[in-house]
Amino acid sequence: MMSLAVCCSLSSSSSSGRAVLFKSRFADEEIEADCIRNLGSTANMSDVQEATNQLLDVNLHENQESIQVMESGPRSESEQFQVTIGATVPTGFEQTAADEVTEKLGSSCQISRDRGKIYFDISVESLAQVHCLRSVDNLFVVVQEFKDYQFKETKEEVLKDFEELAGKLPWSDPLKVWKINTSFKKKKTKRKKINQNSGKEKIDNGRGDKTDERDVKKAFTSNPLDSHILDYYENPAIKEEVSTLVGDDLASCKDETDESSKEETNPEVLKFRVTCNRAGEKHCFSSNEAARDFGGAVQEYFKWKADMTNFDVEVLLNIHDHEIVVGIALTEESLHRRNITHFGPTTLRSTVAYGMLRLCAPQPTDIIVDPMCGTGAIPIEGATEWSNCYHIAGDNNPLAVNRAANNISSLLSKSQIKEGRPSWGLPIDAVQWDICSLPLRTGSVDIIVTDMPFGKRMGSKKRNWNLYPACLREMSRVCRPGTGRAVLLTQDKKCFTKALSGMGHVWRKVHTVWVNIGGLHAAVYLLKRTPQAFVHPSEQDGERTLW
């Protein structure tokens, strides 16, 4: 329905001096009110109100029929089409991911007993929003869940049950979701191809072909449900393209059109594979045996063709003790592959970086520092999701700072191509410095988030015994007393605990999250800065001498 804006005012204010840093990133918005201006500059308020009411009445009358069609059309049908989505998340950050789902989708979330998985119900209309979650690695639609599956005593009987199970599952709705997911994935690929071309034309020539863009949008929005999904991706609030939905190797639109017409005349048989993920010690069968027999039954049921590499459909068989979940994958690769293009020896996943940042609850205008940034995974994720904060990425290694700067530049170029116009940039800077002597004022930082050296690929366990206490001392100096907080990731838990025990007057441990980082059992520590002012060690020694 068309809405009429009678008046609107925009105001901006700065709560502190730091807010000035972000002023240049926000463009002034113009709100057109042609229908009001056409009434004449001499019209009084009563004339304006009368004209407004007449215009609204006419508009309501003209759109009444279309509104009724929409309410009884695909929208209401899709709202009733509820499905259960499963997501794999970084181990230890299940609650963080559940909180994000509740906050952004408004859905209640269930944390699985199998660590690293969550489940939630959505309508199909929210499928695109699910792909934009920052804390999840992979997504799948649940076909059916068995919370207490009773396995037979012998391997032959169990595998026989798996074969019979394939024909009893409710495949219809999950396959519809898979089809919708695949359809707008292809359309998004075409859209990116066209945006890249039009973006280059706008950058080079200063203008674009508006008629072609409107035609493209019209072609992609012929289906109301697809239109709703694609409109979500066009929302400027989405700051990051979903890497899974848009592949880097793009076929031309002409080739895809030819393939579509070819499929209509001569439909091809879908290719599939079954992946079994099994956890538990009381199973009399292996993962390969379960995938083999269950996959054979799926092939017999659908008449699909098995292909372990170039498959269209990936069926998941997740087994954890006596719990079985059958699903269909919605992502081809992990969603954590979104920010980093220049990798280092230790590159943190973007999903882990998001979980760490969310633990410290950033607030607008906060200054967030990663003093050992490496490739910049944490500050880049922070600048993407919390753009109303200022992020500083620093490292003592010039190669690491160079990688971080290249990753920031790549993200800006990607955003510029997507939007088809010059980008306003990101609230982030990369600096080379010494972690034990930061070029920052005392008490000037709100949040510190960093991945500390484990002492394996980078540094050594022996060096950590001197490095960790020096790091915590310098962090306590630059962090704001009373309100500052730090989120620190390390696998060298013994060394960190020892270093923290000598910093009880400036740091207080609030929470610990146990995580799995590349097969290593690590910990994320949430620390709170105490109100006590920082006193330099040399000053402490001077006071002791006087006494």
Salt bridges, closest charged atoms under 4 A:
ASP34 OD1 - ARG37 NH2 2.27
GLU100 OE2 - LYS104 NZ 2.85
GLU103 OE1 - ARG358 NH2 2.68
ASP114 OD2 - LYS117 NZ 3.05
GLU125 OE2 - ARG75 NH1 3.55
ASP137 OD1 - HIS336 ND1 3.83
ASP137 OD2 - ARG349 NH1 3.25
GLU145 OE2 - LYS147 NZ 3.40
ASP161 OD2 - LYS152 NZ 3.37
ASP173 OD1 - LYS176 NZ 3.98
GLU213 OE2 - LYS202 NZ 3.14
ASP226 OD2 - LYS187 NZ 2.64
GLU234 OE2 - ARG191 NH1 2.59
GLU234 OE1 - LYS217 NZ 3.82
GLU240 OE2 - LYS414 NZ 3.23
ASP258 OD2 - LYS254 NZ 3.42
GLU289 OE2 - LYS155 NZ 3.06
ASP293 OD1 - ARG292 NE 2.68
GLU300 OE2 - LYS303 NZ 3.19
GLU314 OE2 - ARG273 NH2 3.07
ASP321 OD2 - HIS320 ND1 3.96
GLU323 OE2 - ARG113 NH2 3.58
GLU332 OE2 - LYS185 NZ 2.78
ASP366 OD2 - ARG485 NH2 3.22
GLU381 OE2 - ARG134 NE 3.00
GLU381 OE2 - ARG338 NH2 3.08
GLU385 OE2 - LYS104 NZ 2.93
GLU385 OE1 - ARG134 NE 3.76
GLU419 OE1 - ARG421 NH2 3.42
ASP446 OD2 - ARG18 NH1 3.23
ASP446 OD1 - ARG480 NE 2.76
GLU474 OE2 - ARG477 NH2 2.74
ASP492 OD1 - LYS461 NZ 3.88
ASP541 OD1 - ARG544 NH1 3.80
